[in-house]
Every structure is written in C-alpha cells, then in structure tokens.
Amino acid sequence: MHILDRIVRTKRAEVAALGRDGDALVEEARMAPPARDFAGALARPDSVAVIAEVKRRSPGAGAIRLELDPVLQARGYESGAASAVSVLTDEQYFSGSLDDLRDTRRAVELPVLRKDFVLDPLQLWQARAAGADAVLLIVRILADDELSSLQALAGELGMAALVEVHDGGELERALAAEARIVGINNRDLSTFETSLDVTLGLLDRVPDDVLLVSESGIGGPADVDRLGAAGVDAVLVGEWLVRQPDPGEAAAALAGRSRTARRR
C-alpha cells in the first residue's frame, strides 16, 4: 500500500470520529472571524508570491524540525514578506495539529491555508472553525463530484480552495471543476519522487485567469527564479524554509522575485 493510501485510510477514520461533533463544528465555523483573501494575496503581477509553510516532518523527508514553534515560524515568514502561510494539520504523518493552525492565525495578519487531506465536508467546517482562510483539495484522492461539492462549500464558507494536481489528467479534472487556484505538486504523493519539471511541463495548459502555484521541491531562490521566469504565480515552500536558521531571512530570500507572464 502506497503512503498516500495509508494516509487516506487514516483520514477516513478521523472523519468518522469527527461526525460526532458535526453540529458543534458548524456553529463554531459560523462564529469564526471572516476569512482573509487568500487569492488576492497571491495575485502579484510582477513577482512570485510565497506561501510559506509550517511543517515539522513528512513521510518523505522524515523529521525536519520537530521542535518548531508555529507562531515564531509564521511571524518570521510575515516579517520576510511571505504572502500567505500554510499549516500542516495532520498529526500522525506530519506532526501537525489544528492548534498549530489556530495559533498561527491569531499570530499573523496573513491568510492561512489548512494543508491536510480533505475528504469530507465536515473537514471544511472544522477548518473554518479553526480560522482557516483557505483549504487544500487534492484531486488524486477525490472523485469529480466530491471535488466540485467541496470546492463549492469552501466558497460558501468564505474560504479559497487550492486545488492540487500532479499530472495532465488531474489538471483537466481541476479545470473542469472550475478551480480558480491550481497547485501543481512536483512531488508524486505515491512515490514521493520530486521534480520541478512537473510544473514546467503542465503550466502552459493552465488558463491565464487561473492562479498557478508550484508546490514541493523548491530548494531556494534559484528555483523560484526558474519558476517565475516560466510564469508561475506563487510557490508553496516548506522543507527548505523550515531548515533555514532564520525564517524571516529565508522568506525574504524567496519573496519579491521576478515573474513574467505565462507563455503559450
């Protein structure tokens, strides 16, 4: 069984348990402060926006920085001109939590993305209740009707949806679902092999009016420059940032780098 299959099986069990708290989650979500504008934060005409990630470990990399303080990390990112913050909330495989999301959202003024493996509407209510401004929807683990309904519910709750793909078929499905923010994951979630060529090979199929985010495998300013020259709107960077000694300086090294319009 691939790691992604194991993660999805774990998530289904978590969702089943979550059902007991469904009414409370809906009420908490309705009481939450309005969501911040995630899409607007990424829409920079001449530079690549940076979504800086709070991440302690991953199945591919193992332990990265288990002692990471999400508040200090996110405040550093904000001081370094990141456009948004991504927070891993999966506990079993990434050592994250919804408390990390709550604490981060209170600590910074940037939009905050809940990065997890969303399979069910209850997880969206849970995300909004915790303060999420955006959620990740992974095409590979969702049927077309699930993708469409989850994306619609995210919008109803005021959240943006970052719709993640890895290949051409998944990109077609995302666009058919009218995704407005598409993330191309350079990492194959089944094998954890990573290459920026995944983004570069698909980006000319993304319409100009869809925000394009390149995710995973970004190892510093040179990679951001390469992606920006190809027309990528934003990058989502986790491991490289977390491994740097100063999160503010690291974010500043990636932020504001030049972007050109996508070429057909």
N, C-alpha and C positions, 0 to 999 in steps of 0.2 A: 504494500500500500504506500503510495506517494505521501510525502509530508502534508501536502495540501488536502488530501483525502482525510488524513488523520485530524487535521485542524477542523475541517468541516464537520466531521463526526462529533468532535468535542463541542463545536458551536451549536449543533442541533440539540445536544443535551442541555446546554446552557439556556437555549431558548425555551425548551420545555419547562425548565425550572422558573424561568422569567414570567411565564404565563400566570403564575400565582399572584404576581404584583402588577398585573396589567392596568387595572383601574387607577392605582396609585401613580404609576408612571405617566399615564395620560394627564392626570391632574397636575403633577409636577411640571410636565412639559408646558402645559398651558400657563403656568405661573412663572416660567423662566423669562429672563430679560430677552428682548428682541435679538434675533441673530444679526451678527455683523456681516458685512458684504464681502464674502469670500471671492466671488468672481471679480468684483470691482478692484479688489486688492491685487489681483493677478494681471489686470489689463493695463500693461505699460507699453506704450507704442514703440519705444526705442531701446528698452533694456529688458533683460530677463528677470522676471520675478523669482524670488526664492521662497519656497515653502520649507522651513527648517524643522527637522523632526526631533522629537524627544523619544529616545529609544535606548533601552538598556541591553537588550540581547535580541538575537534572531535565530531561527533554526539553521540558517546558512552560515552565519558568522559566529555563532555561539555567544558567549559573554563578551559584550563590548565595554560597558561601564555600568556594572550592577549598582554601584553606589550613587548613580546620577540623581541629583535633586531636580525635579522637573521645573520648579519655579525659578531657580537660579539659571538653569539652562535656557528657559524661554525668555527670561529677562535679558540674558546675554544676546540671544538672537534678535530681540527687538532693538537693543542698542546698536546692533550691527546692521540695521536696515533690512532685515528679513521682511517679506511681505505678509507672511502667514506662518502659523505654527501647526505642525502635525503631531498628534499624540497617539502613540500605540496604547490601546486599552486592553489588549489581550493579556491575560495573566499567565496562562500555562506555557505558552510558547515564546512570549516576548517580555515577560516580567513587567507588564504594564497594568494599569487599572483605571477605572473611571474616576477615582480620586485624583489621579495624575491629571486627567482632563479638567476636572473641576478646579483644582488648584491653579493650573496653568491659565484657564480662562479668567480667573479672578486677578491673576498677577500681571497680565499684559492687556494692551488695547488692540492687539492684532486679532484677526479672525483665526479661529481654532478648528482644525479638522479632526474628527474622530476617525482614526485609522484602525479598522478591525475587519472582521469577516462577517458582513451583514447578510443575513438570510431571511429575516422576518421583520414585519412592520414594528413589532414590539421593540426591536433594537433601535429603530429610528426614534420612537417616543423616548426611549431610555437615553439616547444621545442628546436629544433636545433638552430633556430634563436636567442633564448634567452640564448643559451650557454649550453644546457643540454648535458651531456655525455652519459646518459642512460635514458630510459623511462620504466615506469611500464605498463605492459599489463595484464589485469585481465581476465582470461579465462571465468569466470562466465558471463561476460557481452558481450562476443564476440562469433560470430559464427566461425566455423572452418576456413572458407575461409577468414574471416576478420582477425583472429589471424595470419594466415600464411602470408597474404599480409602486415599486419602492421609490423610483425617481419622482413620481407624481406626489407621493406622500411627503417626501423630503421637501419638495417645493411648497406644499400646503403648510408645512411646519416652519417655513421660512428659511430652510437650510439649502445650501448648494449641494449638488452631488458631483463628486469627482468620479467619473465612470472609467474604470481601469480595464485596459485591453493589453494583449501581448502579441496578437497576430492579426492578419488581414481579415479573417472571418469574424473575429471578435470585434474588430473595428467596425465592420459593416453592421453588426448587430447593435453596437452602441449608437451609431449614427441613425439607424432605423428607429431606435427608441428616442431619437431627438435629443441626445445628450448635448449639453452646451459646454461642458468641460470634460475633455477626454484626457486621461492619463495613459501614456504608453509605458508599460512596465518593462524595462530592459532585462529584468530577471524572470526566467521561466519558473513559475511557482511549483512546478512538479519536480524539476531537477536542480533549481537554484543556480543554473548557469546564467551568466550576465554578459551583455554586450550592448554598447551604445548604438551599434548598427541596427538594433531592433527599431529604435525611434527613427533613425535616419532612413530606414527602408520603408517606413509607413507614413511619414509626415506629409508627403505630397498628396495623400489621399484624404487628409483632414481639411474640411472647408475653412475658408478664411475667417468665417464668423464663429468658429468653434475654438475656444481656448485650448491650447495644446500644452500639456505638462509632460515632461520626461521624468521618469521615476527610476531610481535604483542605479547603482554602478557609477555614480558621478563622483569622481575622485579628486576634485579640486577645480581651481579657476580655469585651467586649460580645457577641461571637459565642458564647462559652462560656455566658454567662448566658442567651442566647436558646435554646440547645440544652438547657441544664439545665432551664429552665422547661417545656420540652416533654417532659422525662423521659428524655433521653439519659443513659446510664450513664457514658460515657467519651468523650474526644475524642483523636484522634491528630493531633498538630500538628508540622509540620516546618519549612516555609519561614519562617513568622512568627517562630518561636523562633530559628532559625539567624541571622536577620537582626538580632536584637537584640544590643547590645554585651555584655550580661552574661547568660549562660544561666541562672544561678541566680535573678536578679531576674525574668527573663522567665517562667521556670517558676512562680515564686511568684505572679506576677500572674494565672496561669490556675488554679492549684491551689486546692482547697478551696471553689470557688464552688458556690452552692446548686443542688440538684437536687430536682425534685418527681417524684412517681410519674407514670408514663405514663397519660394519659387516653384512654379509649375513646370 
